[in-house]
Structure formats: C-alpha cells, structure tokens
C-alpha cells in the first residue's frame, strides 16, 4: 500500500490540523486518502492553476446532550422578559407584508 503525503504546508497544531492546499488533480487522484484525512479533522483548500477555488472541511458531528444535562446547564440562566424580547425582535425586523419588487 502506498501512502500519499500532500504538500507539507501545514502542521498539526494544538491537536488539530491546519488548512492544507491540494490541487484539483490531487483531489481527483487521491480522493480516498483525502476523505480519510477529512474524517480525521483536516481541512483542505482546493486550487486550480494555483488559484484557490474551494474548501473541503469536515462536517461537525452532532453530540447528544441528555435532557438532565441541558436542564442543569440552564438552571442558573437569567429569566427572559418575553414582552421585551418581542419588542426587540419587532424593532429589528420589518413587519411590512408588501412584496419587494
């Protein structure tokens, strides 16, 4: 098995990978290795003719939080004045129903 090592432009820093540049050709030819590295948390900037054209970033995994943990997190949160909250929302958003055009 041969291992593909992309350009050594990035280093592992504080437990996470920094962005690494790869060419369009590298993405096409080494997609399996790139996908495995994405799964490990690496981010890639894809270039075409030396010009950045896109970014590949890993999806953020959703973590389950139990109901008890959520209640405990918000137990000491300040109360919400719903009338003031609604007034703040109304002040920032137009309620005009006329279509723009």
N, C-alpha and C positions, 0 to 999 in steps of 0.2 A: 504494500500500500504506500503510495507516495503522499506526502503531506504538502499542502500548498501553503506557502507563507507569503502573505501580501507585503506590500512595501512597508518597511519598518519606519513609518512616520508617527506611530503612536506608541504609547507605553501604557502599561497598567498602572493606574494611579489611585490610591486610596480604595482599592477593592473594585474599581470599575474601569472599564476600558474607555479610552478617549476615542474620538472620531478618527476613522481611517479612510483614506481616499483609495478608491478602486476604479479601474477603467470599465467602460461598457463591455469590453471584451472579457475582462476578468470576471465580471458578473455573469456573462453568458457561459463561459467555460468552466467556472468554478462555483456554480450556484449551490451545489450540495454543501461544500465547505463553508460558504458564506452563510447559508441558512443555519448551519450548526453554530457558527460563531454568533449570529443574531440571537439564537436561543440561549447563548451564554451571556448575553447582555451587550455585545459590541454594536456600535453604530457605524455605518458606512456612508460616505459621500461618493456618489457615482459621477464620474466625469466622462465627457465625450470630447475628444480632441483637446484635452487639457482643461476644459471648461466644466465646472460643476453643473449638473443638470437635475440631480435629485438626491434624496437622503433616505437610507434604509435604517429604521430604528426598531428595536424590539417592542412588541406590544407590552403594555403594563398589565401584569397579571392581577386580576381581582382577588382580594383576600377576604375570606369570610370573617365577619365580626359577629360574635354572638349577641343576642338581644341584651343579655345581662351586662356584657362589656360596654355596649352602646349606652345603656342607661347609666352605668357608672361614669362614663366619660362626660355626660351632660348633666349629671346630678348637681354640680355646683355652678352651672352656667347661669348667667343673668336671665331674668324673665324678659319676655317680649311684649311690648306695648303694641298690640295689633292695630289700633287706630293710627298711631304714629307711623308704624311700618307701612300701612296702606297709603297714608298721606305722602310719605317719602317716595313710594312707587309711583303714585299718580303725578307727583311733581316732575319725575324724570321721564315719564312715558306719555306720549300723546294719546288721548282717548278719541281723537277725531276719526270717524268712520269713512270719511270721504277718500275714495281711492286716489292714489298718486298716479299721475299720468301725464 
